[in-house]
Amino acid sequence: MSKLPFMMGRYKWLVKVLSVGAECKGEDPNGEHKKPTSTKQQNTTAHTEAKKCLDEKVENNIPKKPRFYIEEHKVFNDPIHGHIKLHPLLVKIIDTPQFQRLRKIKQLGGGYYVFPGASHNRFEHSVGVGHLAGELVKALRAKQLEELEQEQEPSMDSESLINDRDVLCVQIAGLCHDLGHGPFSHVFDGMFNPQADPKGEKWEHEDASIFMFDHLVNDNNLKPLMNHYGLITEGDNENDLVFIKEMIKGSLKNNSPQNEKLYKGRNNEKSFLYEIVANKQNGIDVDKFDYFARDCHHLGIQNNFDHRRFIVFARVCNVDGQLHICSRDKEMANLYDMFHTRNSLHRRAYQHRVKMAVEIMIKDALLKANQDPHFQIKWAEENMCSLSEAKRHKEAYTKLTGRGFEVWCLKLTTHLTFKTSEVVYTCILFVLFAL
């Protein structure tokens, strides 16, 4: 497109609109344009053409308004991944109370009391995983299209090709995979809950994430918006909500016959998509990519694994009749570094003896609070529940965060004394100190 004399400042967007309009009408946007003789005529012509393009019904399934004009992706400046561009639906999910509660849950639980820099929360980790999930699935799709264009012998059929729905679902699963974490992260589901509810069913934070994802979608009425962006939220055939929840739960260790359907959300030809967010086949997934990089950054520990390089060289391959995400043989050293980083983080941080001692004290305080009637969570009118019962009530679990204990403790100290309630008072002193 030849440079126009008014292509400056606020008129740039008009030129872009005119270019889209020319393409919609079958004109050549790079062709010669007749220049108006005056600045006033230039402005009038530009506004007239822009309004005509925006008001005109365009054929070939192109929206009435240019897509860039009505759907802007939001940009997040992340210290690990730089500037992250997220889909409008992902931004809508982030703005819900169920997702915002992750701002108040420490990523490393009691690790913050040993490593002063480990103050990061589940919120930024979840945003990072959503971003990396999108980057990996888009890279895999690009490799599929490249293979088809080069007319090589395809390793997959057309049913395994990644589409826009798949990309958006994978991003949502990555974004929401940690919605179910309780106060102090793994302290709640790994240490507190088994002792507070020993007779209860087996409960993990992945189960709670699915539980909270359903609450997030229904409480904020997101199904119409999901349908607007092309997702299928009803029915049994490739239901995208089922697909997202299955990805949050994680891939299966496939020991079943090839003809047996492994998942409900997608057919077996797309089973490799379940390895992106939570890969239980070999442990290589974007969840680890983010928390390795983020935890090392905040802990001050060296991270030698390059997840960007892994994404560039990853592709979908047929292994013994099953599609999997694979890497080049020369990436073996990089993958060794990933598992070495995992070992180093567990040895130096996650299982640090002082950090474990702090978390045992936090767990004991939570157990005492769980047994005291003063520590109750209101989840409906005149309905209260204890800490261990909150996982069964969506509204109560939404309120269950690390900072919530500080507020409750401050209120209780105004009317409790050591003589009246020794257990509660001891718990208050510790939790106030810990928070």
C-alpha positions as CSV (number, residue, x, y, z in Angstrom):
1,M,0.0,0.0,0.0
2,S,1.5,3.4,-1.0
3,K,2.1,5.7,1.9
4,L,-0.6,8.3,2.3
5,P,0.1,11.9,3.4
6,F,-2.1,11.7,6.4
7,M,-0.7,8.3,7.6
8,M,0.2,9.7,11.0
9,G,-1.0,9.5,14.6
10,R,-4.8,9.0,15.0
11,Y,-5.3,8.4,11.3
12,K,-3.3,5.1,11.2
13,W,-6.3,3.1,12.3
14,L,-8.4,4.6,9.5
15,V,-5.8,3.4,6.9
16,K,-6.0,-0.1,8.4
17,V,-9.8,0.0,8.2
18,L,-9.7,1.2,4.6
19,S,-7.3,-1.6,3.8
20,V,-9.6,-4.3,5.3
21,G,-12.5,-2.7,3.5
22,A,-10.7,-2.8,0.1
23,E,-10.0,-6.5,0.6
24,C,-13.6,-7.1,1.5
25,K,-14.8,-5.4,-1.7
26,G,-12.3,-7.3,-3.8
27,E,-10.1,-4.3,-4.4
28,D,-6.3,-4.3,-4.3
29,P,-5.3,-2.6,-1.0
30,N,-1.8,-2.0,-2.6
31,G,-3.2,-0.3,-5.6
32,E,-2.9,3.4,-6.3
33,H,-5.2,5.7,-4.4
34,K,-6.5,8.9,-5.6
35,K,-5.3,11.6,-3.3
36,P,-7.7,14.4,-2.2
37,T,-6.6,17.9,-3.0
38,S,-6.9,19.3,0.5
39,T,-6.5,18.1,4.1
40,K,-10.2,18.7,4.8
41,Q,-11.1,16.5,1.8
42,Q,-8.6,13.9,3.0
43,N,-10.2,13.7,6.4
44,T,-13.8,13.7,5.0
45,T,-12.9,11.0,2.5
46,A,-11.2,8.8,5.1
47,H,-14.1,9.0,7.6
48,T,-16.7,8.3,4.8
49,E,-14.9,5.3,3.5
50,A,-14.3,3.9,7.0
51,K,-18.0,4.3,7.9
52,K,-19.0,2.7,4.6
53,C,-16.7,-0.3,5.3
54,L,-17.9,-0.8,8.8
55,D,-21.6,-0.5,8.0
56,E,-21.5,-2.7,4.9
57,K,-22.5,-6.4,5.1
58,V,-19.5,-8.3,4.0
59,E,-19.7,-11.7,2.3
60,N,-17.5,-14.8,2.8
61,N,-18.3,-15.1,6.5
62,I,-16.2,-12.0,7.4
63,P,-17.6,-10.0,10.4
64,K,-19.5,-6.8,9.9
65,K,-16.6,-5.0,11.6
66,P,-13.0,-6.0,11.2
67,R,-12.0,-8.5,13.8
68,F,-9.1,-6.5,15.2
69,Y,-11.5,-3.6,15.8
70,I,-14.0,-5.5,18.0
71,E,-11.8,-8.2,19.7
72,E,-8.6,-6.9,21.2
73,H,-6.4,-9.4,23.1
74,K,-5.2,-8.1,26.4
75,V,-1.4,-8.0,27.0
76,F,0.1,-9.0,30.4
77,N,3.7,-8.1,31.3
78,D,5.0,-11.2,33.0
79,P,8.5,-11.3,34.6
80,I,9.2,-14.8,33.2
81,H,7.6,-14.9,29.8
82,G,7.6,-11.2,28.9
83,H,4.5,-9.7,27.2
84,I,1.7,-12.3,27.1
85,K,-1.2,-11.8,24.7
86,L,-4.4,-13.5,25.9
87,H,-7.7,-14.2,24.2
88,P,-10.7,-12.1,25.4
89,L,-12.4,-15.3,26.8
90,L,-9.3,-16.0,28.9
91,V,-9.4,-12.4,30.2
92,K,-13.0,-12.8,31.1
93,I,-12.1,-16.0,33.1
94,I,-9.3,-14.2,34.9
95,D,-11.7,-11.4,36.0
96,T,-13.9,-13.8,37.9
97,P,-13.8,-14.1,41.7
98,Q,-13.0,-17.8,41.5
99,F,-9.8,-17.0,39.6
100,Q,-8.9,-13.9,41.5
101,R,-8.7,-15.9,44.8
102,L,-5.5,-17.4,43.4
103,R,-3.8,-14.0,44.1
104,K,-4.1,-14.9,47.8
105,I,-2.6,-18.4,47.7
106,K,1.2,-18.7,48.0
107,Q,2.8,-20.9,45.2
108,L,5.3,-22.5,47.5
109,G,3.3,-22.6,50.8
110,G,5.7,-22.4,53.7
111,G,8.6,-21.8,51.4
112,Y,8.2,-18.0,51.7
113,Y,9.3,-18.2,55.3
114,V,12.6,-19.8,54.3
115,F,13.3,-18.1,50.9
116,P,12.4,-14.3,51.1
117,G,12.0,-14.0,47.4
118,A,9.4,-16.8,47.1
119,S,6.4,-14.5,47.5
120,H,4.8,-15.4,44.2
121,N,1.2,-16.7,44.1
122,R,-0.8,-19.2,42.1
123,F,-2.4,-16.4,40.1
124,E,0.7,-15.5,38.0
125,H,1.7,-19.2,37.7
126,S,-1.8,-20.0,36.2
127,V,-1.5,-17.1,33.7
128,G,1.9,-18.4,32.7
129,V,0.7,-22.0,32.2
130,G,-2.2,-20.7,30.0
131,H,0.2,-18.8,27.9
132,L,2.7,-21.7,27.5
133,A,-0.2,-24.1,26.7
134,G,-1.2,-21.8,23.8
135,E,2.4,-21.5,22.6
136,L,2.9,-25.3,22.5
137,V,-0.4,-26.2,20.9
138,K,0.1,-23.5,18.2
139,A,3.6,-24.8,17.5
140,L,2.3,-28.3,17.1
141,R,-0.4,-27.0,14.7
142,A,2.1,-25.1,12.7
143,K,4.2,-28.3,12.3
144,Q,1.1,-30.2,11.2
145,L,0.3,-27.7,8.5
146,E,4.0,-27.5,7.4
147,E,4.0,-31.3,7.0
148,L,0.9,-31.2,4.8
149,E,2.2,-28.3,2.7
150,Q,5.5,-30.2,2.0
151,E,3.4,-33.1,0.7
152,Q,5.4,-35.5,2.8
153,E,3.9,-38.8,3.9
154,P,1.7,-37.6,6.8
155,S,2.0,-39.3,10.2
156,M,-1.6,-38.6,11.0
157,D,-5.0,-38.3,9.4
158,S,-7.2,-35.3,9.0
159,E,-9.1,-36.0,12.2
160,S,-5.9,-35.4,14.3
161,L,-5.4,-31.9,12.9
162,I,-5.6,-29.2,15.5
163,N,-8.3,-26.5,15.0
164,D,-9.1,-23.2,16.7
165,R,-11.5,-24.8,19.2
166,D,-8.7,-27.1,20.4
167,V,-6.3,-24.2,20.8
168,L,-8.7,-22.2,22.9
169,C,-9.7,-25.2,25.1
170,V,-6.0,-26.1,25.8
171,Q,-5.4,-22.5,26.8
172,I,-8.4,-22.5,29.2
173,A,-7.3,-25.8,30.7
174,G,-3.8,-24.4,31.3
175,L,-5.3,-21.2,32.8
176,C,-7.6,-23.1,35.2
177,H,-5.6,-26.1,36.1
178,D,-4.8,-24.8,39.7
179,L,-8.2,-23.3,40.6
180,G,-8.7,-25.9,43.3
181,H,-5.6,-25.1,45.4
182,G,-6.4,-24.3,49.1
183,P,-4.5,-22.1,51.6
184,F,-0.7,-22.6,51.5
185,S,-1.1,-24.7,48.3
186,H,-0.1,-28.4,48.8
187,V,-0.2,-28.0,52.6
188,F,-4.0,-28.0,52.4
189,D,-4.6,-30.9,50.1
190,G,-1.5,-33.0,50.9
191,M,-1.0,-32.5,54.7
192,F,-4.1,-30.9,56.2
193,N,-7.0,-32.6,54.4
194,P,-5.9,-36.3,54.9
195,Q,-5.8,-35.7,58.7
196,A,-8.9,-33.4,58.9
197,D,-11.1,-35.8,56.9
198,P,-9.5,-39.3,57.2
199,K,-12.7,-41.1,56.3
200,G,-13.5,-38.9,53.3
201,E,-13.0,-39.9,49.7
202,K,-9.6,-39.4,48.0
203,W,-9.4,-35.8,47.2
204,E,-6.7,-34.0,45.2
205,H,-6.3,-30.4,44.1
206,E,-7.1,-31.5,40.5
207,D,-10.5,-32.7,41.6
208,A,-11.1,-29.4,43.3
209,S,-9.9,-27.5,40.2
210,I,-12.6,-29.3,38.2
211,F,-15.1,-28.6,41.0
212,M,-14.2,-24.9,40.9
213,F,-14.1,-24.7,37.1
214,D,-17.8,-25.8,37.0
215,H,-18.6,-23.1,39.6
216,L,-16.7,-20.5,37.7
217,V,-18.6,-21.2,34.4
218,N,-22.0,-21.4,36.0
219,D,-21.7,-18.6,38.5
220,N,-20.5,-16.1,35.9
221,N,-22.8,-17.4,33.1
222,L,-19.9,-18.0,30.7
223,K,-21.5,-20.6,28.5
224,P,-23.1,-18.0,26.1
225,L,-19.7,-16.3,25.7
226,M,-18.0,-19.6,25.1
227,N,-20.5,-20.4,22.4
228,H,-19.9,-17.0,20.9
229,Y,-16.2,-17.9,20.4
230,G,-17.1,-21.3,18.8
231,L,-16.9,-23.7,21.8
232,I,-19.5,-26.5,22.2
233,T,-20.9,-26.6,25.8
234,E,-23.8,-28.9,25.3
235,G,-24.2,-32.5,24.2
236,D,-22.0,-35.6,24.4
237,N,-20.2,-35.3,21.1
238,E,-16.8,-33.5,21.6
239,N,-18.2,-31.3,24.4
240,D,-15.5,-28.7,25.0
241,L,-16.3,-28.3,28.8
242,V,-15.7,-32.1,29.2
243,F,-12.5,-31.8,27.2
244,I,-11.2,-28.9,29.4
245,K,-11.9,-30.8,32.6
246,E,-10.3,-34.0,31.3
247,M,-7.1,-32.0,30.5
248,I,-7.1,-30.5,34.0
249,K,-7.3,-34.0,35.4
250,G,-4.4,-35.1,33.3
251,S,-3.6,-37.6,30.6
252,L,-4.1,-41.3,31.2
253,K,-1.3,-43.9,31.3
254,N,-2.4,-45.7,28.2
255,N,-2.4,-49.5,28.7
256,S,-5.8,-50.0,27.0
257,P,-6.4,-51.5,23.5
258,Q,-6.0,-49.1,20.6
259,N,-9.6,-49.4,19.5
260,E,-10.9,-48.4,23.0
261,K,-11.9,-44.7,23.3
262,L,-9.6,-43.1,26.0
263,Y,-11.5,-39.8,26.5
264,K,-14.9,-38.3,26.1
265,G,-13.9,-34.8,25.1
266,R,-11.9,-35.8,22.0
267,N,-11.3,-38.9,20.0
268,N,-8.1,-41.0,20.1
269,E,-6.7,-39.2,17.2
270,K,-6.3,-36.1,19.4
271,S,-5.2,-37.8,22.6
272,F,-1.9,-36.1,22.4
273,L,-3.6,-32.8,23.4
274,Y,-4.0,-34.2,26.9
275,E,-0.2,-34.3,27.3
276,I,0.1,-30.5,27.1
277,V,-1.2,-29.3,30.5
278,A,-0.8,-32.3,32.8
279,N,1.2,-35.1,31.2
280,K,1.1,-38.3,33.3
281,Q,2.8,-40.3,30.6
282,N,6.3,-38.9,31.2
283,G,5.9,-35.8,33.3
284,I,6.8,-33.3,30.5
285,D,4.2,-30.6,30.4
286,V,3.8,-26.8,30.4
287,D,2.8,-26.8,34.1
288,K,6.3,-27.8,34.9
289,F,7.8,-25.5,32.3
290,D,6.3,-22.5,34.1
291,Y,6.9,-23.4,37.7
292,F,10.5,-24.5,37.0
293,A,11.2,-21.1,35.5
294,R,9.1,-19.1,37.9
295,D,10.2,-20.8,41.1
296,C,13.9,-20.7,40.1
297,H,13.5,-17.0,39.4
298,H,12.0,-16.2,42.8
299,L,14.1,-18.7,44.8
300,G,17.4,-17.7,43.3
301,I,18.2,-21.1,41.9
302,Q,19.7,-21.7,38.5
303,N,17.4,-23.2,35.8
304,N,19.2,-24.8,33.0
305,F,16.1,-26.2,31.1
306,D,15.1,-24.2,28.1
307,H,11.3,-24.7,27.6
308,R,11.3,-22.3,24.5
309,R,13.7,-24.7,22.7
310,F,11.5,-27.7,23.6
311,I,8.4,-26.0,22.1
312,V,10.3,-25.2,18.9
313,F,11.4,-28.8,18.3
314,A,8.2,-30.6,19.6
315,R,6.0,-32.4,17.1
316,V,3.2,-35.0,17.0
317,C,4.4,-38.5,16.1
318,N,2.8,-41.9,15.8
319,V,4.3,-44.2,18.4
320,D,3.0,-47.8,18.3
321,G,-0.3,-46.7,16.9
322,Q,-0.8,-43.9,19.4
323,L,-0.1,-40.2,18.8
324,H,2.2,-38.5,21.3
325,I,4.1,-35.3,21.6
326,C,7.8,-36.1,20.8
327,S,11.1,-34.3,20.6
328,R,14.2,-34.6,18.4
329,D,16.9,-37.0,19.6
330,K,19.3,-34.0,19.9
331,E,16.9,-32.6,22.6
332,M,17.9,-35.3,25.0
333,A,20.4,-33.1,26.9
334,N,17.8,-30.4,27.3
335,L,15.3,-32.9,28.8
336,Y,18.0,-34.2,31.1
337,D,18.4,-30.6,32.3
338,M,14.6,-30.4,33.0
339,F,14.6,-33.5,35.2
340,H,17.9,-32.3,36.9
341,T,16.2,-29.0,37.6
342,R,13.2,-30.8,39.1
343,N,15.5,-32.8,41.4
344,S,17.5,-29.7,42.4
345,L,14.3,-27.8,43.3
346,H,13.0,-30.7,45.4
347,R,16.3,-31.2,47.2
348,R,17.1,-27.5,47.8
349,A,13.6,-25.9,48.2
350,Y,10.5,-28.0,48.1
351,Q,11.7,-30.5,50.7
352,H,14.0,-28.1,52.6
353,R,14.0,-29.2,56.2
354,V,13.1,-25.8,57.7
355,K,10.4,-25.3,55.1
356,M,8.9,-28.7,55.9
357,A,9.0,-27.9,59.6
358,V,7.1,-24.6,59.0
359,E,4.5,-26.4,57.0
360,I,3.9,-29.0,59.7
361,M,3.3,-26.1,62.1
362,I,0.9,-24.5,59.7
363,K,-0.9,-27.9,59.3
364,D,-1.2,-28.3,63.0
365,A,-2.7,-24.8,63.3
366,L,-5.2,-25.5,60.6
367,L,-6.2,-28.7,62.3
368,K,-6.9,-26.9,65.6
369,A,-8.8,-24.2,63.7
370,N,-10.9,-26.9,62.0
371,Q,-12.0,-28.3,65.3
372,D,-13.0,-24.9,66.8
373,P,-16.6,-23.5,66.2
374,H,-15.2,-20.0,65.9
375,F,-13.5,-20.8,62.6
376,Q,-16.5,-21.3,60.4
377,I,-17.0,-20.2,56.8
378,K,-20.3,-18.8,55.7
379,W,-21.3,-20.2,52.3
380,A,-25.0,-19.3,52.2
381,E,-27.6,-17.7,54.4
382,E,-27.4,-19.2,57.8
383,N,-25.1,-22.0,56.5
384,M,-21.7,-22.4,58.0
385,C,-19.0,-25.0,57.5
386,S,-15.5,-25.9,58.9
387,L,-12.3,-25.7,56.9
388,S,-12.3,-29.4,56.0
389,E,-16.0,-29.2,54.9
390,A,-15.4,-26.2,52.6
391,K,-14.2,-28.4,49.7
392,R,-17.8,-29.7,49.4
393,H,-19.3,-26.2,49.1
394,K,-18.4,-24.0,46.1
395,E,-19.2,-20.7,47.7
396,A,-17.2,-21.6,50.8
397,Y,-14.2,-22.8,48.9
398,T,-14.1,-19.6,46.9
399,K,-13.6,-17.7,50.2
400,L,-11.0,-20.1,51.5
401,T,-7.6,-18.4,51.0
402,G,-4.4,-17.8,53.1
403,R,-5.3,-14.2,53.8
404,G,-8.7,-15.1,55.1
405,F,-7.2,-16.7,58.2
406,E,-5.5,-13.4,59.1
407,V,-8.8,-11.5,59.0
408,W,-10.6,-14.1,61.1
409,C,-7.8,-14.2,63.6
410,L,-7.7,-10.4,64.1
411,K,-11.5,-10.5,64.7
412,L,-11.2,-13.3,67.3
413,T,-8.4,-11.7,69.3
414,T,-10.8,-8.8,70.2
415,H,-13.0,-11.0,72.4
416,L,-11.0,-14.2,73.3
417,T,-8.5,-14.7,76.1
418,F,-6.1,-17.5,76.9
419,K,-8.3,-18.7,79.7
420,T,-11.5,-18.9,77.7
421,S,-10.2,-20.8,74.7
422,E,-6.6,-22.0,74.9
423,V,-6.8,-24.0,71.7
424,V,-8.2,-21.1,69.6
425,Y,-5.8,-18.6,71.2
426,T,-2.8,-20.7,70.5
427,C,-3.9,-21.1,66.9
428,I,-4.5,-17.3,66.5
429,L,-1.0,-16.5,67.8
430,F,0.6,-18.9,65.3
431,V,-1.4,-18.0,62.3
432,L,-0.9,-14.2,62.9
433,F,2.8,-14.9,63.1
434,A,2.8,-17.1,60.0
435,L,0.8,-14.7,57.8
